Amino acid sequence: MKSGPNHFSTIVHLLPAATRRRGYRPRGLAAALFLLLAGLLPATALEPGGIKPAPNPLILISIDGFRWDYLARYAAPVLQQLAGQGVRAERMNSVFPAKTFPNHYSLVTGLYPEHHGIVSNWFFDPAFGETFGMSKPESNTNPRWWGGEPIWITAEKQGLRSACFFWPGSETTHQGFRPSFFKPFNGKLPSNDRVDGLLAWLDLPAGQRPQVSTLYFDIVDHAGHTFGPDAPETQAAVAAVDASIGRLLAGLTARGIREHTNLVIVADHGMADCGPDKVIFLEDLMDMNTVQVESLGPNGGVRPKTGTAAELVASIRAKKPAHVQVYLREEVPANLHYRDNPRIPPVMLIADEHWNIESRVGWSFRSRTYSRGSHGWDPATSDMGALFLAQGPAFRQGVILKAFDNIHVYNLLCAALGLQPAPNDGDDRLVRAALAK
């Protein structure tokens, strides 16, 4: 990982005991003095009254499953206008695996999953002897699962208020800090209610309202899974989320803050068509009594109960299975950055795009409602590309960027907010390309 200066750990011991308590978040003049002592805020950045001027507010919006080409393929006038006014990417590359939790957390930490630890939506931790699950409350609220430093924690540490209207990792503490405001995920909450909830936070008095916020929509992803990326239902979901973003913009305008607000709109991954006719069964590749199955879908993972991982890989390769590659964890292609964590299964099976790895257990029932679309394949495949656009006073206008990896978004968020980033795997390429000079 690339490292950057972080002076908080060296300065904290000099502060009074009250300010060293777990979860302390300095505000106002205290925040400015804290940052000045830490070497993160130059004296020239202080206003005459001794307080650092607040940055323009930034809202990070995720449209789960919004494939890069939906912007041109489907009616999305609000998003298309924002893209034309600001910066958009031809496509943004997901991290592997191209799934929801790993990618959302990479977007806000700048780390590959092997470094932040959220290596899939569901995974087994051999040290804990437990399984992380995206829908399990303990997984979402216990800090032991979550490495790295998400943008809202970087903001809180440096004196800015943050608010998360849904985002993986936002329901727990990090190093004793948490966002000033957050909502536990509720998938049943309509998109417009999510917008109104965020606007309510922005209605707070100036000293209380957040400077950096997140907002999450999932209806495009749900439609893509259920009906496939080319279905009219997916097109309708794109139109619906576009209208919800229009509602947000109208709300910002009504509050007189639209022209001062920076928007960064992303997706976590794309979507590819699939079906029950393109399935590789684990039972055809191995003795299921000898392994612990840890993931299925576009990529599968198993942990041997008997024998070695190398022996299992050799036996699978001897069968010469079609539409799947099998690797020892340490053999996973280097460009996927998916080796350096014990939470990654010792044996990885990566299917060709459109194909899935499944078990025969319960298949006769599951096949009837099998997804028509999915994601998780190699991020380099065309259908896994994601949306990226940014618009507001911090960003250039009318710029189209070549494809880039989503680990660089965290540094862009920090730069737009005037924050010192935590150590991460990204660099400043997106800052240089997207930020207004």
N, C-alpha and C positions, 0 to 999 in steps of 0.2 A: 504494500500500500504506500501511496505517496504520503509524506508527512508534511504538516504545516505547523506553524507556531501556535501554541495554546498556553497562555501564561496564567490561566486561572488557578491551576494547581499550585503554582509557585507563589502566588500572591495571597491566596486565601488565608494562609497561616498568619499573615500580618494583620488581618482584620479583627475587629472585636468578636467576642464569642457569639454574640447575637447574630452576627452576619455569617458565621460559619455553620449555623445550624442546617441540617439537611433540608433541602428544598428552598433555601433562601433565594428570592428573586428581587434584586435591587430595582428601584423605580426612580424616575425623575432625576434630581440632582445626585442622589445616592448612586444611581446607575451610572451616570456620567463619570463620577469620581472613581467608582469601582473600575470602569473600563479604562480610565486614564491611568490609574495605578497599574493596571494589568498590561499596559502598553498597547491596548487594542484601539484606543481612541486618541488621536493627536490633539494637543491643546488647541490647535487652530480650528478643530472641528466644533468647538464649543461656541454657543451663542454668547453675546455679551453678558447675559444673566447666568452663565455657567452651566447651561443645560444643552445637551446635544439635540439639534433639531430632529424631529421625528421624520422617518423616511415616508415617502408615498406608500399608501397601503398596497399590499400585494395579495392576490387571491390565486391560489393554486387549485385548479379544477381538473379532476380526473373523470373521463368518460370511459368507463371500463369496456374493453372490447371494441373500441372505435378504430377500425382498421384504417391505415394511412390513406387508402383510396376512397373511403366513404365520403370524404370531403368533396370530391369532384363527382362521384357517382350518384349521390343522393341529395335531395333538396335539404340544404342546411344554410339558409341565407344569412343568419346571424353569424355563424362560424366563418362562412366564406367572406363576409365583410370584414370581420376581425383579422382574418388571415391576410387579406389584401391591404389592410391598414398597418399591419405590423410585420412580424417575422414568422414564417412558417417553414417547416422542413419538408422536403420531398417525402421523407419517411423518417421515423425514429426507430432505432433498433432496440428491441427488448434485450434483457439479459436472459440467459438460460437458467432454468426452464421458463419458457414464455407463459408464465402463469401469474395469477393475480397478486398473491401476497409477496413473492420474491421481487416482482417488478415494482410494485408500489413502494416497497421499502428501499429498493435501490434508487428510485427517483428522489427520495427525500434524504438519503444518506450519502449518495455518491459511491456506494460500495457494491461489489459483486456479492451475490448470495453466499458464496463460500467464505466471505469475510464478515458479513453482518449476521449470518446464521439462519436466516429464514430461507431455507434451501428449497422449499416447495410449499404448497398449500397445506399438505399433511406430511409429516416426516417423523422418524423415530430418532431420539437422542440416546445413544448407548450409555452415556455417563449418567443421565437421569433415569434411564430405564423406562421412559415414558414417551408417548406420542403427542406431538404438537398437532392441533387441528384448527383450521381457520374459523370454525364455528363453535369452538370450545371456549367458554368464558375464562377458564384458567389460563389458556394459552394467550389470550388477548390482554390479560391484566397482570400477568406475572412477568416482571422485568428480566428474569433469568433467561428467557428465550431470545430477547431482543438485544443484539449488539449494535455498535455504531451510534451515531448521534444524528437524529432526524432534524430537519430544518426548524421545527417549532422549539426544539430544545436549544439549538444554537441561538435562536432568537431570545428565548427566555434568559439564557445565561448572560446575554449581552444587553439586557434591559428592555427588550421589546415584548409586548404582549402577543400571544398567539391563540388561535382558535381553530379547532378541528371539527368540522361537521362531517365526520366519518373519515377515517384513513387507517389502514393497517399500522399498528404500533402506537396509535394515539391514545389508547385506553390504559396505558401503563406509565410508570415512572421510568426515567432514565437518569442515572446518577443522582437520584433524589429530586429531579425536576419533572414537571409535567406541564402541558399547555394550560394557559390561564382558563380556557374554556374548551370543553370537548363533549361530544355526544357518543355514547356507546352505540355500536352499529345496530340499525333497525332496518332490515331489508324491505319491510312493508311500508315504510314511510314514503309517500309520493314525492316525486322530484320537486314539484313546486313548493311543497312544505319544507324541503331541505333548503331551498333558496330563501324562503321567508325566515327560516331559523337563523341563517347566516346574516341576513339583513337586520334582524333584531339585535344581534351582537354589535353590528355597526351603528345601531341607534344609541348605544350607550354613550355616556359623557366622554369627552375627548380623552381624559386621563384613564379611562377604563376600557375603551374599545380596542380590539386587536389591530396590530399593524400587519400581521401575516396570518392568513386563514387558508384552510383547505375545505374543499367541497367535492363530494363524490356522487356520481350517478352510475347506476348499474343496469338500466333497462336495455341498453344496446347489447350488452354482453348476454343478458338473459335471452333476448330475441335471437341472437346469433347462435347460441347453443341449441335452442329449441327448434328453430326453423331453418337455420343455415344462413351464411353471410349474404346470399343472393336473394333471399326471400322478401316478399313485400312487407312482411311483419317487421323485418329488420330495418327496412327503409322507413317504415312508420315510426319505429323507435328512434331513429336518427332525427326525424322531424320533431318528435316530441321533446327530446333533450335539447335540441336547438332552440325550441320555444322557451324552455326553462332558462336557458342562458340569456335569452332575450328578456325574460322577466327579471333576471338579476341585473342586467344592464339598465333596465328601466328604473329599478329600485335604487341603483347607484346614482342615476341622473336625478331622481326625485330628492335625493339627499345632498345634492350638490357636490358629489365627490367623484363622479364618473371620469372626468378628464384627469384627475390626479391618481387614479387607481391603475395599478399594473396587473394584468391578467396573464397567467401562464396556463394554457390548456393542453392537457396531455392525455394519452391513453397508455395503458399498461402493456398491451399486446394487441395483435390482430385477431383474425378468426379464419379458419379454413374449413371447408366442407368435409364431412366424414359420415360414416354410417355403419350399421351392423354387418355389412358385407365386407368391410375392410378391417378385420380384426385378427390379431396374432394371439393365440392362447398360451399362457404360461405352461399349462399342463402338457403341451406338445414339446416343450423345451427342457423340462426338468421334473424331478420328483418333488411334488409340492410338500411332502412330509419332511423334506430336508432343508427347507428354506423358510424364512420369515419374509412375507411380502410387505414391502414398505411403500410402493407407489405403483399405480397403474395409469393407463391413458397413453398420450403421445410418447411418454417415456416411463419406463418401469424400473423398479429397483428392488433387489432382494438381498437378504443377509443370510448366508449359509448357517444352518444349525449344526450340520455335520460336514466334515471335509473342509477344504479351503476354497476361497473365492477363485483362486487360479484354476483349481480343478473343475469348478463349476463352469467357468468361462470356456475352458477347453472343451468340455463335453457339449456345451451349446453350439460352439463354433463347428464342431464335428458334424452336427446335423445340417449345417449350411442353411439356416432358416432364411426365408425370403422376407423382404421389407423391414428388416430390423438389424441393427448393429449391436453387438454386445461388447462391453468393455469392463475391465477392472477399473475401479475408481481412479487409480493413478494413471490409467491409460486414456481417460476421457480426453478428446481433442483439446489442446491447449487454448484454442480460440474461444471455447465455451466457458473457461474460467470456472470449472466445476470439479475440482479435485480436492482442494485444501480444507476439508472440514469433515470430521467423523460422522456428522449427521447425513452426509451423502452416502447412499447405500454402497457397500463394497462391490456389488455387481450392478452395473447400469445397462439397461436395454433401451436404445433410442430408435424409435420407429421412423420410417419414412413419412413425409408429410401425407396427411389424409388417413394414415393407418394408426390403429390404437392397440395397445397391449392390454389384454383382459384375462380374467379367470373364468373358467366354465361354471363356477359356483353361482347358482341362481341365474344363469345366462338365459334360459328359456323365458323367464319373466322380464329381465332387464332389457333384452333385445327388442322388446315391443315398443319401448319408449326411449330407445337409444338416441343420443344427441345427434342432430344433423350438422352441427358445427362444433369445433373445439379449438384449443390452442395449447401450446406447450412444446411444440416442435422446435427445431433449430431456428434461432432468431434470424438467420440469414435467408431463410425461405421468404418468398415474396409476401405470402399471406400473413406472416407474423409481424410485419411492420406496423408501427403505431403512429397515431396523430401527435404532432407537436405544433403549437403556435403560441406566440407571445405578442401582446399588444399593450401599449401604455407609454407614459413619458420616459420610462427607463430604456425602451427598446427602439431599435431602428425601424424604419417604415418601408414597406414594399420590398422586403428582402425574402428570397427563397434560398434555403440552405440545403446543401447536399446531406445525405444520410449521415447520422451520427448515433453514438451509443447513449442510452439514457443515463448512464452513470455521470454524465457531465451536467445534468440539470441542476443538481444540488449546488454546485459552484456558481451557476448562473443565478439561482435564487439568492444566495448569499451576497453576490455582487450587487444585485438590484436593491437589496435591503441595507447595504453598507456593513455587512457582517463579516467577521473573520471565520472562514470555514474550518470545521474540524478535519483532521486527517481523513483522506478518502482516496478512492481509486481513479477519480476523474482528474481533468486538468482544465486549463482556462480556454480551450479552443472555442467552446460555445459562448463564453463571456466575450471573447474578442469578436466573434461573428455576429452576435445578436444584440449586444448592449450598445445603446447610443453613446457616441463619443462625447 
